[in-house]
Amino acid sequence: GQPLGPRRLSLQPVPKLPNTEAFLREALEKVKKQARGFLAPELCFQAVRAATERPFAEGVRRERELFQVLLASGQARALQYAFFAERAVRRWATPGGASWSSAAPQPVRRAAVIGLGTMGQGIVTSLVKANIAVVALEQDLEYLSKGRKAVMHLLEREAKKMEGGAQTLDFHNPARLQFTVDFDLLSDVDLVIEAVFENMALKKEIFHKLSKICKPGALLCTNTSALNIDEIASATSRPQQVIGTHFFSPAHVMRLLEIIYSRHTSPTAIATAMQLAKALKKVGVVVGNCFGFVGNRMMFPYVQQAVFLLEEGSRPEAVDQVLEDFGFKIGPFRMSDLAGLDVGWRSRQEQGLTGPSLPAGTAARQRHGQRYSPLPDLLCEQGRFGQKTGKGWYRYEKAGGRTAMPDPWLHNFLSQYRDTHRIKTRFIDQEEILERCLFSLINEGFAILAEGIASGPEHLD
């Protein structure tokens, strides 16, 4: 029964903080750090600042001006494109005539993951978070206990971020998450994701085993980043159910899931993998089968140019800086250290580009008539695999460390390498770094489109 009095918010005074200036300064620094290169969060901050410092009508007018700036910006157009591109890729189609409109997915209630290395750990974590029961399998008890520890650690961390915490994930319940070395426990899963390291013989052996053990309708997925899906499928009695599900590292964080169909993959298998992507809150993109598919195939020339720049006189931190200032979340060398240099090394050994199978007398910096840099191979021979060993293109405070620090050892190593190969060091400016890395990415994208590996530019983007 009391009178309400004036309640118009625009007439209320803005409360003053004792340290408004310092508070706003800190907030701006935080925004700049979190949103590198993005205009909108910074202008948002300016609008809030105007609201605290000016009368209401003036604050609103300032907000309108800032909004107009953003509305007309290239970034707004790019973000709108990205928004629609993410939705366009749900409507997938293959050259064989299969498509999203006619294929129905199978339900996935129970899944298995084979291999509990970095990738396997992240995939198990993603599945548990999506409320799918998981059987996690390793080759022996030592690897199993190591993998189990790492998975539990990741899940504890994820649970902390969630409302309701560990109760909601319920990952201590063996009906939800089971660790084993026994293949026979995979007999009733709806889907298996193989995440062992990149070795064709090993993958084929596993798929041969799976096609004998798994129930007839089970989908057999491989998390390979480059190997031929057709060849992996040839080891099974059901190639129509074999599909590539290429997660990106770290698998429980990165939103992209590349879904690769082979010559025989059924439309149902593709639809089921796309449905899985959705359940995992990832963006599934259906692409064709070629070496490296889309993601890694585009990375090869990009990282290769970055390495060529080092040969000619640049440094890892200079190249990364240019690409990160341009807007990439992480430069090519920090990215390689994070993913592990040994992954690419193993792949190049399999291809006969380096290591014991390289024919004697091969020129150090040439392969198949193309320019080649042995620098990444030489680092791996020194045991420098990136963050996992505490040394790669950078050094880290310890093995498994996250903070990349420029490494004088590497700078010295580069100058010796240039001397050995009589490469004249020159100054390389920022524009050349950006253009050489970026244009090689773009050109490879056009080649992928031309070959029909991706069905539209949105899929690449």
ABEGO torsion letter per residue (X at the ends): XBBAEBABAAABBBBBBAAAAAAAAAAAAAAAAABBGBAAAAAAAAAAAAAAABBAAAAAAAAAAAAAAAAABAAAAAAAAAAAAAAAAABBBBAAGBBAAABBBBBBABBBBBEABAAAAAAAAAAAAAGBBBBBBBABAAAAAAAAAAAAAAAAAAAAABBGEAAAAGAABAAABBBBABAAAAAABABBBBABBBBAAAAAAAAAAAAAABBAABBBBBABAABBAAAAAAABABAAABBBBBBBOBAAABABBBBBBBAABBAAAAAAAAAAAAAAGBBBBBBBBBBGEAAAAAAAAAAAAAAAAAAAGBBAAAAAAAAAAAGBABBAAAAAAAAEAAAAAAAAAAAGABEAABBBGBBAABBGGBBBBAAAAAAAAAGBAEAAAGBBABBBABBGBABBBBBAAAAAAAAAAAAAAGBBBBBBBAAAAAAAAAAAAAAAAAAAAAAGABABAAAAX
